[in-house]
Every structure is written in C-alpha cells, then in structure tokens.
Amino acid sequence: MPIDQGPAGVAQELHKFKHGQLHTGSAHGPVVTNRKQAIAIALNQAGMSNRKHSTKKRLGLREMRHHTNRAHGAY
C-alpha cells in the first residue's frame, strides 16, 4: 500500500512503528525497534528526507546566507 507524501505519510509510517508493524526493507524483514531508525524510514518513504533535496533547501536561512556570501568572495 503506497503511503501519502509529506507529513501525512510520516504520520502513517510512525503509526506503523507504534503498533509494531514497521519493517526494515521488505514486509518480511525484521521489525524496527529503534525510534530514530523509524523516523528515518518514515521521512524517506514520505519523500521528505534531506538527501533528496538540494543543498540550498537543506541549509537554514542563516547558513544559506553565509554559504552564498562565501561563494561570491564576500566575508
């Protein structure tokens, strides 16, 4: 069953984790017991993991300004 994209999908996956139904890999893999791993799986499945976004989207506003200024030679 495909999950929703965005925050609704994350909620669906964390609901599975809460009830012990979230598996690593396929549906026959071991059950996830680590909350951090469950969050990582949920973000990935919902299309919200950081590695799928560009660098500018990942950086906060403060870091983005610093990153942009350094790239142009301003300090």
C-alpha positions as CSV (number, residue, x, y, z in Angstrom):
1,M,0.0,0.0,0.0
2,P,1.6,3.3,-1.0
3,I,1.8,6.0,1.6
4,D,0.9,9.6,1.3
5,Q,3.6,12.2,0.5
6,G,4.6,14.8,3.1
7,P,3.7,15.0,6.8
8,A,0.7,12.7,6.4
9,G,3.0,9.9,5.1
10,V,5.3,10.4,8.0
11,A,2.4,10.0,10.4
12,Q,1.3,6.8,8.7
13,E,4.7,5.3,9.0
14,L,5.2,6.3,12.6
15,H,1.7,4.8,13.3
16,K,3.0,1.5,11.9
17,F,6.1,1.8,14.2
18,K,3.9,2.5,17.3
19,H,1.9,-0.7,16.6
20,G,5.0,-2.8,15.8
21,Q,4.2,-3.2,12.1
22,L,7.1,-1.2,10.6
23,H,9.7,-3.5,9.0
24,T,13.2,-2.8,7.6
25,G,13.4,-3.4,3.9
26,S,10.5,-5.6,2.8
27,A,7.4,-6.6,4.7
28,H,9.3,-9.8,5.7
29,G,12.3,-8.0,7.2
30,P,12.9,-7.6,10.9
31,V,10.6,-5.2,12.9
32,V,12.0,-1.8,13.6
33,T,12.6,-1.2,17.3
34,N,14.7,2.0,17.2
35,R,12.7,5.2,17.1
36,K,15.4,7.1,15.2
37,Q,15.5,4.4,12.6
38,A,11.7,4.5,12.3
39,I,11.8,8.3,11.8
40,A,14.5,7.9,9.1
41,I,12.4,5.3,7.3
42,A,9.3,7.4,7.6
43,L,11.0,10.5,6.2
44,N,12.4,8.5,3.3
45,Q,9.1,6.8,2.4
46,A,7.2,10.1,2.5
47,G,9.8,11.9,0.3
48,M,11.0,14.3,3.0
49,S,14.5,13.0,3.7
50,N,17.3,15.6,3.5
51,R,19.3,13.8,0.9
52,K,16.6,14.1,-1.7
53,H,16.7,18.0,-1.6
54,S,19.3,20.4,-2.9
55,T,21.9,21.9,-0.6
56,K,20.1,25.3,-0.5
57,K,16.8,23.7,0.7
58,R,18.7,21.8,3.4
59,L,20.5,24.8,4.8
60,G,18.8,27.1,7.1
61,L,18.4,30.8,6.2
62,R,21.4,31.8,8.3
63,E,23.7,29.1,6.9
64,M,22.4,29.8,3.4
65,R,23.4,33.5,3.7
66,H,26.8,32.5,5.0
67,H,27.2,29.9,2.3
68,T,26.1,32.3,-0.5
69,N,28.4,35.2,0.7
70,R,31.4,32.9,0.9
71,A,30.8,31.6,-2.6
72,H,31.0,35.2,-4.0
73,G,34.1,36.2,-2.1
74,A,32.4,38.5,0.5
75,Y,33.2,37.9,4.1
